[in-house]
Amino acid sequence: MSKELTEEYIVNSCTRYIQPKEYGNKVFSLIGEVEEEVLSPVKPFNIIQKSCAFYGVDYEGRRKGTRLLIDYSRKLPIVIEPINNIYTFCSASPENPKCIWFFAEHIKDYRRVSTRETMVIFRNNQSQIFPVSYSTFNTQMLRTSYLQMKLMQRVEFNKEKLVFLLHGPRNLKASESSELYLNKKN
């Protein structure tokens, strides 16, 4: 994997993780994409905030929306951009300088390595060990899946409502002919 340096990084469909890296007394971001790693002098949390704004909603709005949908209050997963299925979750409090951000769409599997480490297997079959406990990673994956499900349920509900408003109630037909039942009444 090649490393590229950029100051203006926006999360996109290729982003797999954003991990803090210390350089002297400054925290940089090591961003794992599908084909390369990108290094940015911006902290991971700031990249998340900037990316939410880029897609039209501020981080706090996304956070409040998540809280309303799934009724949790700590280490909330965030929908950065729902149309392209960009959901992220944090390994610790977002303000924690050691917090790693993972992007659920790219995670194929994960396994316990030790009490404080988890191996993440990405969809492209690359794997990497991260300093995150398995239970924390698992909980965060479950919360993110729950958020995705709740959001999709709302989208589907609105689609059904729109179809009803545009076309009226659908005539449901039984798989059997109604003639069988009409003849039995006689």
C-alpha positions in Angstrom: 0.0 0.0 0.0 1.3 3.4 -0.8 1.0 6.4 1.5 -0.1 9.7 0.3 -0.1 13.0 2.4 -3.2 15.2 2.3 -4.5 18.0 4.5 -8.0 18.0 2.9 -9.4 14.5 3.4 -13.1 13.8 3.2 -14.5 10.4 4.1 -15.7 8.5 1.0 -16.9 5.0 -0.1 -13.3 3.7 0.0 -12.5 4.8 3.6 -12.1 1.7 5.8 -10.6 3.2 9.0 -9.1 6.4 10.4 -6.5 5.7 13.1 -4.6 8.3 15.1 -0.8 8.4 14.8 1.4 10.5 17.0 4.2 12.5 15.4 6.1 14.3 18.2 3.4 16.1 20.2 0.9 16.3 17.3 -1.8 13.7 16.4 -2.1 12.9 12.7 -4.6 10.5 11.0 -3.6 7.4 9.2 -6.5 6.7 6.8 -6.9 3.2 5.4 -8.6 3.1 2.1 -9.3 0.1 -0.1 -6.1 0.6 -2.3 -3.9 2.9 -0.2 -3.1 4.6 3.1 -3.4 8.3 3.4 -1.7 10.4 6.1 -3.2 13.7 7.2 -2.0 16.2 9.8 -5.7 16.6 10.9 -7.0 14.6 13.9 -9.4 11.7 13.2 -12.3 13.4 15.0 -11.9 16.6 13.0 -11.9 14.6 9.7 -15.2 13.0 10.8 -16.7 16.4 11.7 -15.5 17.9 8.4 -16.9 15.0 6.4 -20.3 15.2 8.0 -20.4 18.9 7.0 -19.2 18.1 3.5 -22.2 15.9 3.1 -24.6 18.6 4.3 -25.1 17.9 8.1 -23.0 18.8 11.1 -21.6 16.1 13.3 -23.8 17.1 16.3 -26.9 16.8 14.1 -25.9 13.3 13.0 -25.1 12.4 16.7 -28.6 13.6 17.8 -30.3 11.7 15.0 -28.5 8.5 16.0 -29.4 9.0 19.6 -33.1 9.4 18.6 -33.1 6.3 16.4 -31.3 3.8 18.6 -31.6 5.3 22.1 -27.9 5.1 23.1 -25.9 8.0 24.4 -22.2 7.0 24.4 -19.8 6.1 21.5 -22.6 6.5 19.0 -22.2 5.2 15.4 -22.6 8.0 12.9 -24.2 8.1 9.5 -21.8 10.2 7.4 -23.7 9.7 4.1 -26.6 7.3 4.0 -27.1 7.2 0.2 -23.6 5.6 -0.3 -23.9 3.6 3.0 -21.1 5.4 4.8 -21.6 4.6 8.5 -18.8 4.9 11.0 -18.2 3.9 14.6 -15.6 4.8 17.1 -13.4 2.6 19.3 -13.5 5.0 22.3 -15.0 8.4 23.1 -14.7 10.5 19.9 -12.7 13.1 21.9 -10.2 10.4 23.1 -6.9 11.0 21.2 -6.6 7.2 20.7 -10.0 6.7 19.2 -10.1 4.8 15.9 -13.0 5.2 13.5 -14.1 2.2 11.5 -16.4 2.1 8.5 -18.8 -0.8 8.7 -19.4 -1.3 5.0 -15.8 -2.6 4.6 -15.7 -5.0 7.5 -16.2 -8.6 6.5 -15.3 -10.2 9.8 -13.4 -9.7 13.1 -11.6 -11.9 15.6 -10.3 -11.7 19.1 -6.4 -11.6 19.1 -5.9 -10.8 22.8 -7.7 -8.9 25.6 -7.0 -5.6 24.0 -6.6 -6.4 20.3 -9.0 -7.3 17.5 -8.1 -8.5 14.0 -10.3 -6.9 11.4 -10.8 -8.7 8.1 -11.9 -6.3 5.4 -14.1 -7.1 2.4 -11.0 -7.1 0.1 -9.6 -9.9 2.4 -6.9 -7.8 3.9 -6.6 -8.0 7.6 -5.1 -5.8 10.3 -4.8 -5.9 14.1 -6.1 -2.9 16.0 -5.7 -2.0 19.7 -9.4 -2.4 20.4 -10.9 -5.1 22.7 -13.1 -7.6 20.9 -16.1 -6.8 23.1 -15.9 -3.1 22.3 -15.5 -3.8 18.6 -18.4 -6.3 18.6 -20.7 -3.9 20.6 -19.9 -1.1 18.2 -20.6 -3.3 15.1 -23.9 -4.3 16.6 -24.9 -0.7 17.3 -24.0 0.3 13.8 -26.0 -2.5 12.3 -28.9 -1.5 14.5 -28.7 2.1 13.3 -28.6 0.9 9.7 -31.6 -1.3 10.2 -33.6 1.5 12.0 -32.8 4.0 9.3 -33.7 1.5 6.5 -37.0 0.8 8.2 -37.9 4.4 8.1 -36.9 4.8 4.5 -39.0 1.7 3.6 -41.9 3.0 5.5 -41.8 6.3 3.6 -41.5 4.4 0.3 -44.6 2.4 1.1 -46.5 5.5 2.2 -45.6 7.2 -1.0 -46.7 4.3 -3.1 -50.0 4.3 -1.3 -50.5 8.0 -1.8 -49.7 7.8 -5.5 -51.5 4.6 -6.4 -54.1 4.0 -3.6 -54.5 0.7 -1.8 -53.4 -2.3 -3.8 -55.9 -5.0 -4.6 -54.6 -8.1 -3.0 -55.5 -11.4 -4.7 -55.6 -14.7 -3.1 -53.7 -17.5 -4.6 -56.9 -19.5 -4.9 -59.9 -18.7 -7.0 -62.8 -17.1 -5.2 -65.2 -19.2 -7.2 -64.5 -22.2 -5.0 -65.8 -20.3 -2.0 -68.8 -18.7 -3.8 -70.0 -22.2 -5.0 -69.8 -23.6 -1.5 -72.3 -21.1 -0.1 -75.0 -22.3 -2.4 
